[in-house]
Amino acid sequence: QAATELDRAAFWKRVEAALTKLSRLEREVFILRFFDQLSIKEITATMEKNESTVKTHLYRALRKMKSGLADLQYIWEGI
């Protein structure tokens, strides 16, 4: 149990660090999509951006997050 809590804390610390490497728009879109669980359509309305802009920023954010957290794959599966 303690090891799991440490893994979880380490995971979230790495997520925070990876988020700081995103541009402001990438970070905002990523958070709205995965933390707030908004749809693309809801994000476009919230941000007042067109769908292709939102999708572009989300794609870039996902690519950066995936490469920044690739070594934590074993933790992803446990959360």
N, CA, C and O atoms as a CHARMM CRD file, in Angstrom:
* protein
*
  316
    1    1 GLN  N      0.82800  -1.20100   0.00000 PROA 1      0.00000
    2    1 GLN  CA     0.00000   0.00000   0.00000 PROA 1      0.00000
    3    1 GLN  C      0.86500   1.25500   0.00000 PROA 1      0.00000
    4    1 GLN  O      0.60900   2.17500  -0.77700 PROA 1      0.00000
    5    2 ALA  N      1.88600   1.31200   0.85700 PROA 2      0.00000
    6    2 ALA  CA     2.76000   2.48200   0.91600 PROA 2      0.00000
    7    2 ALA  C      3.49900   2.67000  -0.40300 PROA 2      0.00000
    8    2 ALA  O      3.67600   3.79800  -0.86500 PROA 2      0.00000
    9    3 ALA  N      3.93000   1.56800  -1.00500 PROA 3      0.00000
   10    3 ALA  CA     4.63100   1.65500  -2.29600 PROA 3      0.00000
   11    3 ALA  C      3.68800   2.21500  -3.36600 PROA 3      0.00000
   12    3 ALA  O      4.10000   3.00500  -4.21600 PROA 3      0.00000
   13    4 THR  N      2.44300   1.80300  -3.31500 PROA 4      0.00000
   14    4 THR  CA     1.46100   2.31100  -4.27700 PROA 4      0.00000
   15    4 THR  C      1.27100   3.81000  -4.11100 PROA 4      0.00000
   16    4 THR  O      1.19800   4.54200  -5.09800 PROA 4      0.00000
   17    5 GLU  N      1.19000   4.26600  -2.88000 PROA 5      0.00000
   18    5 GLU  CA     1.04200   5.70400  -2.62000 PROA 5      0.00000
   19    5 GLU  C      2.26700   6.47100  -3.11100 PROA 5      0.00000
   20    5 GLU  O      2.13400   7.55700  -3.67400 PROA 5      0.00000
   21    6 LEU  N      3.44300   5.91900  -2.90300 PROA 6      0.00000
   22    6 LEU  CA     4.66900   6.55900  -3.38900 PROA 6      0.00000
   23    6 LEU  C      4.68700   6.60200  -4.91400 PROA 6      0.00000
   24    6 LEU  O      5.05700   7.61300  -5.51000 PROA 6      0.00000
   25    7 ASP  N      4.28000   5.48600  -5.54500 PROA 7      0.00000
   26    7 ASP  CA     4.19800   5.45000  -7.00800 PROA 7      0.00000
   27    7 ASP  C      3.22200   6.51100  -7.50900 PROA 7      0.00000
   28    7 ASP  O      3.50500   7.22100  -8.47400 PROA 7      0.00000
   29    8 ARG  N      2.08900   6.60800  -6.85700 PROA 8      0.00000
   30    8 ARG  CA     1.06900   7.57900  -7.25900 PROA 8      0.00000
   31    8 ARG  C      1.59300   9.00700  -7.10500 PROA 8      0.00000
   32    8 ARG  O      1.40300   9.84000  -7.99100 PROA 8      0.00000
   33    9 ALA  N      2.24900   9.28500  -5.98600 PROA 9      0.00000
   34    9 ALA  CA     2.81100  10.62100  -5.75000 PROA 9      0.00000
   35    9 ALA  C      3.87700  10.94100  -6.79600 PROA 9      0.00000
   36    9 ALA  O      3.92500  12.05500  -7.31600 PROA 9      0.00000
   37   10 ALA  N      4.71800   9.97700  -7.09800 PROA 10     0.00000
   38   10 ALA  CA     5.77100  10.16800  -8.10900 PROA 10     0.00000
   39   10 ALA  C      5.15200  10.40700  -9.48000 PROA 10     0.00000
   40   10 ALA  O      5.60800  11.26000 -10.24100 PROA 10     0.00000
   41   11 PHE  N      4.12200   9.65400  -9.77900 PROA 11     0.00000
   42   11 PHE  CA     3.42900   9.80900 -11.05600 PROA 11     0.00000
   43   11 PHE  C      2.88600  11.22400 -11.20800 PROA 11     0.00000
   44   11 PHE  O      3.13100  11.87300 -12.22500 PROA 11     0.00000
   45   12 TRP  N      2.15800  11.70700 -10.21800 PROA 12     0.00000
   46   12 TRP  CA     1.54500  13.03600 -10.31500 PROA 12     0.00000
   47   12 TRP  C      2.58600  14.14400 -10.32400 PROA 12     0.00000
   48   12 TRP  O      2.38200  15.18600 -10.94800 PROA 12     0.00000
   49   13 LYS  N      3.69200  13.92700  -9.64000 PROA 13     0.00000
   50   13 LYS  CA     4.78300  14.90200  -9.68000 PROA 13     0.00000
   51   13 LYS  C      5.33100  14.99900 -11.10000 PROA 13     0.00000
   52   13 LYS  O      5.59400  16.09500 -11.59400 PROA 13     0.00000
   53   14 ARG  N      5.50200  13.85400 -11.75400 PROA 14     0.00000
   54   14 ARG  CA     5.98200  13.83000 -13.14000 PROA 14     0.00000
   55   14 ARG  C      4.96500  14.44500 -14.10000 PROA 14     0.00000
   56   14 ARG  O      5.34100  15.13300 -15.04900 PROA 14     0.00000
   57   15 VAL  N      3.67500  14.19500 -13.85200 PROA 15     0.00000
   58   15 VAL  CA     2.63700  14.80300 -14.69500 PROA 15     0.00000
   59   15 VAL  C      2.71700  16.32700 -14.59000 PROA 15     0.00000
   60   15 VAL  O      2.67900  17.02800 -15.60100 PROA 15     0.00000
   61   16 GLU  N      2.82800  16.82800 -13.36900 PROA 16     0.00000
   62   16 GLU  CA     2.96000  18.27700 -13.17700 PROA 16     0.00000
   63   16 GLU  C      4.17100  18.82600 -13.92200 PROA 16     0.00000
   64   16 GLU  O      4.07800  19.86300 -14.57900 PROA 16     0.00000
   65   17 ALA  N      5.29000  18.14700 -13.82300 PROA 17     0.00000
   66   17 ALA  CA     6.50900  18.58900 -14.50800 PROA 17     0.00000
   67   17 ALA  C      6.30600  18.57700 -16.02000 PROA 17     0.00000
   68   17 ALA  O      6.72900  19.50400 -16.71100 PROA 17     0.00000
   69   18 ALA  N      5.66600  17.54200 -16.52900 PROA 18     0.00000
   70   18 ALA  CA     5.41500  17.44700 -17.97000 PROA 18     0.00000
   71   18 ALA  C      4.47000  18.55900 -18.43400 PROA 18     0.00000
   72   18 ALA  O      4.64100  19.11100 -19.52100 PROA 18     0.00000
   73   19 LEU  N      3.48000  18.88000 -17.61100 PROA 19     0.00000
   74   19 LEU  CA     2.53900  19.94400 -17.96400 PROA 19     0.00000
   75   19 LEU  C      3.23000  21.29500 -18.11500 PROA 19     0.00000
   76   19 LEU  O      2.81100  22.12200 -18.92500 PROA 19     0.00000
   77   20 THR  N      4.28500  21.51900 -17.33600 PROA 20     0.00000
   78   20 THR  CA     4.98900  22.80400 -17.42700 PROA 20     0.00000
   79   20 THR  C      5.72000  22.96200 -18.75700 PROA 20     0.00000
   80   20 THR  O      6.09000  24.07500 -19.13100 PROA 20     0.00000
   81   21 LYS  N      5.93100  21.86200 -19.47000 PROA 21     0.00000
   82   21 LYS  CA     6.62100  21.91900 -20.76300 PROA 21     0.00000
   83   21 LYS  C      5.67400  22.22700 -21.92100 PROA 21     0.00000
   84   21 LYS  O      6.11400  22.42700 -23.05300 PROA 21     0.00000
   85   22 LEU  N      4.37800  22.26400 -21.63500 PROA 22     0.00000
   86   22 LEU  CA     3.39600  22.57300 -22.67200 PROA 22     0.00000
   87   22 LEU  C      3.21500  24.07700 -22.77500 PROA 22     0.00000
   88   22 LEU  O      3.44400  24.81000 -21.81400 PROA 22     0.00000
   89   23 SER  N      2.79800  24.52900 -23.96100 PROA 23     0.00000
   90   23 SER  CA     2.43700  25.93600 -24.10900 PROA 23     0.00000
   91   23 SER  C      1.15800  26.18000 -23.29400 PROA 23     0.00000
   92   23 SER  O      0.49500  25.23600 -22.86500 PROA 23     0.00000
   93   24 ARG  N      0.83400  27.43300 -23.09400 PROA 24     0.00000
   94   24 ARG  CA    -0.37000  27.76200 -22.31900 PROA 24     0.00000
   95   24 ARG  C     -1.61500  27.13300 -22.94700 PROA 24     0.00000
   96   24 ARG  O     -2.43500  26.55000 -22.23800 PROA 24     0.00000
   97   25 LEU  N     -1.76200  27.24500 -24.26100 PROA 25     0.00000
   98   25 LEU  CA    -2.94300  26.68200 -24.92800 PROA 25     0.00000
   99   25 LEU  C     -2.94800  25.15200 -24.88400 PROA 25     0.00000
  100   25 LEU  O     -3.99300  24.54000 -24.66500 PROA 25     0.00000
  101   26 GLU  N     -1.79700  24.54600 -25.08800 PROA 26     0.00000
  102   26 GLU  CA    -1.71700  23.08300 -25.00200 PROA 26     0.00000
  103   26 GLU  C     -2.11500  22.60200 -23.61300 PROA 26     0.00000
  104   26 GLU  O     -2.87900  21.64800 -23.47000 PROA 26     0.00000
  105   27 ARG  N     -1.59400  23.26500 -22.60500 PROA 27     0.00000
  106   27 ARG  CA    -1.89900  22.88800 -21.21700 PROA 27     0.00000
  107   27 ARG  C     -3.38900  23.06100 -20.92700 PROA 27     0.00000
  108   27 ARG  O     -4.01300  22.19100 -20.32000 PROA 27     0.00000
  109   28 GLU  N     -3.95100  24.18300 -21.36100 PROA 28     0.00000
  110   28 GLU  CA    -5.36200  24.44700 -21.11100 PROA 28     0.00000
  111   28 GLU  C     -6.25200  23.39700 -21.77900 PROA 28     0.00000
  112   28 GLU  O     -7.17700  22.88000 -21.15200 PROA 28     0.00000
  113   29 VAL  N     -5.97900  23.08400 -23.03700 PROA 29     0.00000
  114   29 VAL  CA    -6.76600  22.07900 -23.75800 PROA 29     0.00000
  115   29 VAL  C     -6.60900  20.71000 -23.10000 PROA 29     0.00000
  116   29 VAL  O     -7.59200  19.99300 -22.91600 PROA 29     0.00000
  117   30 PHE  N     -5.38400  20.34900 -22.74900 PROA 30     0.00000
  118   30 PHE  CA    -5.13200  19.05200 -22.11300 PROA 30     0.00000
  119   30 PHE  C     -5.90300  18.92200 -20.80000 PROA 30     0.00000
  120   30 PHE  O     -6.53900  17.89800 -20.55100 PROA 30     0.00000
  121   31 ILE  N     -5.84800  19.93700 -19.98000 PROA 31     0.00000
  122   31 ILE  CA    -6.53700  19.91300 -18.69000 PROA 31     0.00000
  123   31 ILE  C     -8.04400  19.84500 -18.87700 PROA 31     0.00000
  124   31 ILE  O     -8.72100  19.07000 -18.20100 PROA 31     0.00000
  125   32 LEU  N     -8.57100  20.65200 -19.79200 PROA 32     0.00000
  126   32 LEU  CA   -10.02000  20.61800 -20.03300 PROA 32     0.00000
  127   32 LEU  C    -10.46500  19.24500 -20.53700 PROA 32     0.00000
  128   32 LEU  O    -11.53200  18.75800 -20.16400 PROA 32     0.00000
  129   33 ARG  N     -9.64800  18.62600 -21.38300 PROA 33     0.00000
  130   33 ARG  CA   -10.03200  17.33300 -21.96100 PROA 33     0.00000
  131   33 ARG  C     -9.90700  16.18600 -20.96200 PROA 33     0.00000
  132   33 ARG  O    -10.82100  15.37100 -20.83200 PROA 33     0.00000
  133   34 PHE  N     -8.77900  16.12100 -20.25800 PROA 34     0.00000
  134   34 PHE  CA    -8.51100  14.93300 -19.45000 PROA 34     0.00000
  135   34 PHE  C     -8.76600  15.09500 -17.95600 PROA 34     0.00000
  136   34 PHE  O     -9.03800  14.10800 -17.27200 PROA 34     0.00000
  137   35 PHE  N     -8.68600  16.28700 -17.44600 PROA 35     0.00000
  138   35 PHE  CA    -8.97200  16.48200 -16.02600 PROA 35     0.00000
  139   35 PHE  C    -10.43600  16.87800 -15.83100 PROA 35     0.00000
  140   35 PHE  O    -11.11500  16.35900 -14.94500 PROA 35     0.00000
  141   36 ASP  N    -10.91400  17.80600 -16.67100 PROA 36     0.00000
  142   36 ASP  CA   -12.30800  18.23900 -16.57900 PROA 36     0.00000
  143   36 ASP  C    -13.23800  17.37600 -17.42200 PROA 36     0.00000
  144   36 ASP  O    -14.46000  17.48200 -17.31400 PROA 36     0.00000
  145   37 GLN  N    -12.66000  16.52400 -18.25900 PROA 37     0.00000
  146   37 GLN  CA   -13.37800  15.57000 -19.10300 PROA 37     0.00000
  147   37 GLN  C    -14.40700  16.22600 -20.02900 PROA 37     0.00000
  148   37 GLN  O    -15.51600  15.72100 -20.20500 PROA 37     0.00000
  149   38 LEU  N    -14.01700  17.35500 -20.61400 PROA 38     0.00000
  150   38 LEU  CA   -14.88700  18.01400 -21.57700 PROA 38     0.00000
  151   38 LEU  C    -14.66300  17.40900 -22.96100 PROA 38     0.00000
  152   38 LEU  O    -13.57100  16.93400 -23.27400 PROA 38     0.00000
  153   39 SER  N    -15.69400  17.43200 -23.77000 PROA 39     0.00000
  154   39 SER  CA   -15.56900  16.97600 -25.15400 PROA 39     0.00000
  155   39 SER  C    -14.87200  18.07100 -25.97300 PROA 39     0.00000
  156   39 SER  O    -14.72100  19.20300 -25.51400 PROA 39     0.00000
  157   40 ILE  N    -14.46100  17.72000 -27.16700 PROA 40     0.00000
  158   40 ILE  CA   -13.83900  18.70100 -28.06100 PROA 40     0.00000
  159   40 ILE  C    -14.80100  19.86400 -28.29600 PROA 40     0.00000
  160   40 ILE  O    -14.40000  21.02700 -28.26500 PROA 40     0.00000
  161   41 LYS  N    -16.04500  19.54700 -28.52700 PROA 41     0.00000
  162   41 LYS  CA   -17.06700  20.57300 -28.76700 PROA 41     0.00000
  163   41 LYS  C    -17.20500  21.50400 -27.55200 PROA 41     0.00000
  164   41 LYS  O    -17.31900  22.72000 -27.71200 PROA 41     0.00000
  165   42 GLU  N    -17.19400  20.93800 -26.35200 PROA 42     0.00000
  166   42 GLU  CA   -17.28800  21.75500 -25.13800 PROA 42     0.00000
  167   42 GLU  C    -16.04200  22.63300 -24.96000 PROA 42     0.00000
  168   42 GLU  O    -16.13300  23.77700 -24.51300 PROA 42     0.00000
  169   43 ILE  N    -14.88500  22.07900 -25.31700 PROA 43     0.00000
  170   43 ILE  CA   -13.64700  22.85200 -25.20400 PROA 43     0.00000
  171   43 ILE  C    -13.66600  24.02400 -26.18400 PROA 43     0.00000
  172   43 ILE  O    -13.26500  25.13300 -25.83000 PROA 43     0.00000
  173   44 THR  N    -14.12800  23.78800 -27.40900 PROA 44     0.00000
  174   44 THR  CA   -14.18200  24.87500 -28.39000 PROA 44     0.00000
  175   44 THR  C    -15.09100  26.00000 -27.90300 PROA 44     0.00000
  176   44 THR  O    -14.78800  27.17700 -28.10200 PROA 44     0.00000
  177   45 ALA  N    -16.20100  25.63900 -27.26700 PROA 45     0.00000
  178   45 ALA  CA   -17.11800  26.65600 -26.73800 PROA 45     0.00000
  179   45 ALA  C    -16.49200  27.39500 -25.55600 PROA 45     0.00000
  180   45 ALA  O    -16.59500  28.61800 -25.46100 PROA 45     0.00000
  181   46 THR  N    -15.85000  26.66000 -24.66700 PROA 46     0.00000
  182   46 THR  CA   -15.23400  27.25200 -23.47700 PROA 46     0.00000
  183   46 THR  C    -14.10500  28.20500 -23.85700 PROA 46     0.00000
  184   46 THR  O    -13.99800  29.30400 -23.31200 PROA 46     0.00000
  185   47 MET  N    -13.27500  27.78000 -24.78200 PROA 47     0.00000
  186   47 MET  CA   -12.10400  28.57300 -25.15600 PROA 47     0.00000
  187   47 MET  C    -12.39500  29.58700 -26.26200 PROA 47     0.00000
  188   47 MET  O    -11.57900  30.46400 -26.54400 PROA 47     0.00000
  189   48 GLU  N    -13.56200  29.45700 -26.88100 PROA 48     0.00000
  190   48 GLU  CA   -13.93100  30.30900 -28.01200 PROA 48     0.00000
  191   48 GLU  C    -12.88900  30.21600 -29.13300 PROA 48     0.00000
  192   48 GLU  O    -12.46600  31.22000 -29.70500 PROA 48     0.00000
  193   49 LYS  N    -12.49200  28.97000 -29.42200 PROA 49     0.00000
  194   49 LYS  CA   -11.55400  28.66400 -30.50500 PROA 49     0.00000
  195   49 LYS  C    -12.25800  27.71300 -31.46500 PROA 49     0.00000
  196   49 LYS  O    -13.23000  27.05500 -31.09600 PROA 49     0.00000
  197   50 ASN  N    -11.76200  27.64500 -32.70100 PROA 50     0.00000
  198   50 ASN  CA   -12.39800  26.69300 -33.61400 PROA 50     0.00000
  199   50 ASN  C    -11.88400  25.28300 -33.34600 PROA 50     0.00000
  200   50 ASN  O    -10.84800  25.09600 -32.70700 PROA 50     0.00000
  201   51 GLU  N    -12.61300  24.31100 -33.83600 PROA 51     0.00000
  202   51 GLU  CA   -12.32900  22.90500 -33.54500 PROA 51     0.00000
  203   51 GLU  C    -10.94300  22.47800 -34.00600 PROA 51     0.00000
  204   51 GLU  O    -10.25500  21.74400 -33.29600 PROA 51     0.00000
  205   52 SER  N    -10.52800  22.92100 -35.17400 PROA 52     0.00000
  206   52 SER  CA    -9.21100  22.49400 -35.66400 PROA 52     0.00000
  207   52 SER  C     -8.09000  23.04400 -34.77900 PROA 52     0.00000
  208   52 SER  O     -7.08000  22.36800 -34.58100 PROA 52     0.00000
  209   53 THR  N     -8.24700  24.24800 -34.24900 PROA 53     0.00000
  210   53 THR  CA    -7.24900  24.81800 -33.34300 PROA 53     0.00000
  211   53 THR  C     -7.16400  23.99300 -32.06700 PROA 53     0.00000
  212   53 THR  O     -6.07000  23.67400 -31.60100 PROA 53     0.00000
  213   54 VAL  N     -8.30500  23.65000 -31.50900 PROA 54     0.00000
  214   54 VAL  CA    -8.34400  22.85000 -30.28000 PROA 54     0.00000
  215   54 VAL  C     -7.71200  21.48500 -30.53000 PROA 54     0.00000
  216   54 VAL  O     -6.90600  21.02200 -29.72300 PROA 54     0.00000
  217   55 LYS  N     -8.06400  20.84500 -31.62600 PROA 55     0.00000
  218   55 LYS  CA    -7.51500  19.52700 -31.93000 PROA 55     0.00000
  219   55 LYS  C     -6.00300  19.58600 -32.13900 PROA 55     0.00000
  220   55 LYS  O     -5.28500  18.68300 -31.71000 PROA 55     0.00000
  221   56 THR  N     -5.52000  20.62800 -32.78400 PROA 56     0.00000
  222   56 THR  CA    -4.08000  20.78500 -33.00400 PROA 56     0.00000
  223   56 THR  C     -3.34600  20.90800 -31.67000 PROA 56     0.00000
  224   56 THR  O     -2.33000  20.24700 -31.45500 PROA 56     0.00000
  225   57 HSD  N     -3.85500  21.74700 -30.78000 PROA 57     0.00000
  226   57 HSD  CA    -3.20800  21.93500 -29.48100 PROA 57     0.00000
  227   57 HSD  C     -3.29400  20.67000 -28.63400 PROA 57     0.00000
  228   57 HSD  O     -2.36000  20.34900 -27.89900 PROA 57     0.00000
  229   58 LEU  N     -4.41000  19.95400 -28.73300 PROA 58     0.00000
  230   58 LEU  CA    -4.55900  18.70700 -27.99100 PROA 58     0.00000
  231   58 LEU  C     -3.58100  17.65700 -28.51600 PROA 58     0.00000
  232   58 LEU  O     -2.95000  16.95200 -27.72900 PROA 58     0.00000
  233   59 TYR  N     -3.45100  17.54800 -29.83100 PROA 59     0.00000
  234   59 TYR  CA    -2.51700  16.59100 -30.42500 PROA 59     0.00000
  235   59 TYR  C     -1.08400  16.88900 -29.98100 PROA 59     0.00000
  236   59 TYR  O     -0.34800  15.98000 -29.59700 PROA 59     0.00000
  237   60 ARG  N     -0.69400  18.15800 -30.03500 PROA 60     0.00000
  238   60 ARG  CA     0.65600  18.52900 -29.61900 PROA 60     0.00000
  239   60 ARG  C      0.87800  18.23000 -28.14000 PROA 60     0.00000
  240   60 ARG  O      1.93200  17.72800 -27.75100 PROA 60     0.00000
  241   61 ALA  N     -0.12200  18.54100 -27.32100 PROA 61     0.00000
  242   61 ALA  CA    -0.01800  18.28700 -25.87800 PROA 61     0.00000
  243   61 ALA  C      0.12000  16.79400 -25.60500 PROA 61     0.00000
  244   61 ALA  O      0.94900  16.38400 -24.79200 PROA 61     0.00000
  245   62 LEU  N     -0.68300  15.98800 -26.27400 PROA 62     0.00000
  246   62 LEU  CA    -0.61800  14.53600 -26.09000 PROA 62     0.00000
  247   62 LEU  C      0.74200  13.98500 -26.48200 PROA 62     0.00000
  248   62 LEU  O      1.30700  13.14700 -25.77900 PROA 62     0.00000
  249   63 ARG  N      1.26400  14.45600 -27.60300 PROA 63     0.00000
  250   63 ARG  CA     2.57100  13.99400 -28.07100 PROA 63     0.00000
  251   63 ARG  C      3.66000  14.34100 -27.05200 PROA 63     0.00000
  252   63 ARG  O      4.50900  13.50700 -26.73600 PROA 63     0.00000
  253   64 LYS  N      3.63100  15.57300 -26.54000 PROA 64     0.00000
  254   64 LYS  CA     4.63300  15.99900 -25.56300 PROA 64     0.00000
  255   64 LYS  C      4.47600  15.25300 -24.24100 PROA 64     0.00000
  256   64 LYS  O      5.46800  14.84300 -23.63800 PROA 64     0.00000
  257   65 MET  N      3.23900  15.07700 -23.79100 PROA 65     0.00000
  258   65 MET  CA     3.00300  14.37900 -22.52700 PROA 65     0.00000
  259   65 MET  C      3.43200  12.91900 -22.64900 PROA 65     0.00000
  260   65 MET  O      4.05300  12.36500 -21.74200 PROA 65     0.00000
  261   66 LYS  N      3.09600  12.31000 -23.76900 PROA 66     0.00000
  262   66 LYS  CA     3.44500  10.90200 -23.96500 PROA 66     0.00000
  263   66 LYS  C      4.95800  10.71000 -23.95600 PROA 66     0.00000
  264   66 LYS  O      5.45800   9.77400 -23.33200 PROA 66     0.00000
  265   67 SER  N      5.69100  11.58800 -24.64100 PROA 67     0.00000
  266   67 SER  CA     7.13900  11.43300 -24.66500 PROA 67     0.00000
  267   67 SER  C      7.74000  11.78000 -23.30800 PROA 67     0.00000
  268   67 SER  O      8.72700  11.16700 -22.89900 PROA 67     0.00000
  269   68 GLY  N      7.17000  12.74100 -22.60900 PROA 68     0.00000
  270   68 GLY  CA     7.68800  13.12600 -21.30300 PROA 68     0.00000
  271   68 GLY  C      7.42400  12.11300 -20.20700 PROA 68     0.00000
  272   68 GLY  O      8.11800  12.08900 -19.19100 PROA 68     0.00000
  273   69 LEU  N      6.41700  11.27400 -20.41500 PROA 69     0.00000
  274   69 LEU  CA     6.03200  10.29900 -19.38500 PROA 69     0.00000
  275   69 LEU  C      6.19700   8.85700 -19.84400 PROA 69     0.00000
  276   69 LEU  O      5.69300   7.93900 -19.19600 PROA 69     0.00000
  277   70 ALA  N      6.89000   8.65100 -20.94400 PROA 70     0.00000
  278   70 ALA  CA     7.01900   7.30600 -21.51300 PROA 70     0.00000
  279   70 ALA  C      7.58600   6.29800 -20.52600 PROA 70     0.00000
  280   70 ALA  O      7.18100   5.13500 -20.52800 PROA 70     0.00000
  281   71 ASP  N      8.51300   6.72500 -19.68700 PROA 71     0.00000
  282   71 ASP  CA     9.12800   5.79700 -18.74200 PROA 71     0.00000
  283   71 ASP  C      8.22000   5.45400 -17.56400 PROA 71     0.00000
  284   71 ASP  O      8.56800   4.61400 -16.73500 PROA 71     0.00000
  285   72 LEU  N      7.06600   6.09600 -17.48700 PROA 72     0.00000
  286   72 LEU  CA     6.14500   5.80200 -16.37600 PROA 72     0.00000
  287   72 LEU  C      4.97400   4.92100 -16.80300 PROA 72     0.00000
  288   72 LEU  O      3.95800   4.86900 -16.11000 PROA 72     0.00000
  289   73 GLN  N      5.10100   4.23600 -17.92500 PROA 73     0.00000
  290   73 GLN  CA     4.03400   3.40400 -18.42600 PROA 73     0.00000
  291   73 GLN  C      3.51400   2.40800 -17.39300 PROA 73     0.00000
  292   73 GLN  O      2.30900   2.16500 -17.32100 PROA 73     0.00000
  293   74 TYR  N      4.40000   1.83700 -16.60300 PROA 74     0.00000
  294   74 TYR  CA     3.97800   0.85700 -15.59800 PROA 74     0.00000
  295   74 TYR  C      3.07700   1.48400 -14.54300 PROA 74     0.00000
  296   74 TYR  O      2.22900   0.80000 -13.96900 PROA 74     0.00000
  297   75 ILE  N      3.24900   2.76800 -14.28100 PROA 75     0.00000
  298   75 ILE  CA     2.38600   3.43000 -13.28900 PROA 75     0.00000
  299   75 ILE  C      1.04300   3.78800 -13.92000 PROA 75     0.00000
  300   75 ILE  O      0.00600   3.67200 -13.26700 PROA 75     0.00000
  301   76 TRP  N      1.05000   4.22800 -15.19700 PROA 76     0.00000
  302   76 TRP  CA    -0.19900   4.55700 -15.90400 PROA 76     0.00000
  303   76 TRP  C     -1.22100   3.42600 -15.71300 PROA 76     0.00000
  304   76 TRP  O     -2.39300   3.66400 -15.41900 PROA 76     0.00000
  305   77 GLU  N     -0.75000   2.22400 -15.88500 PROA 77     0.00000
  306   77 GLU  CA    -1.65800   1.07800 -15.87600 PROA 77     0.00000
  307   77 GLU  C     -2.22700   0.80000 -14.50300 PROA 77     0.00000
  308   77 GLU  O     -3.26100   0.14100 -14.39200 PROA 77     0.00000
  309   78 GLY  N     -1.58300   1.28400 -13.44800 PROA 78     0.00000
  310   78 GLY  CA    -2.06100   1.03000 -12.10000 PROA 78     0.00000
  311   78 GLY  C     -3.01400   2.06900 -11.55200 PROA 78     0.00000
  312   78 GLY  O     -3.59000   1.88100 -10.48000 PROA 78     0.00000
  313   79 ILE  N     -3.18800   3.17100 -12.27800 PROA 79     0.00000
  314   79 ILE  CA    -4.05800   4.26000 -11.77600 PROA 79     0.00000
  315   79 ILE  C     -5.38000   4.25600 -12.48300 PROA 79     0.00000
  316   79 ILE  O     -6.23600   5.09200 -12.19700 PROA 79     0.00000
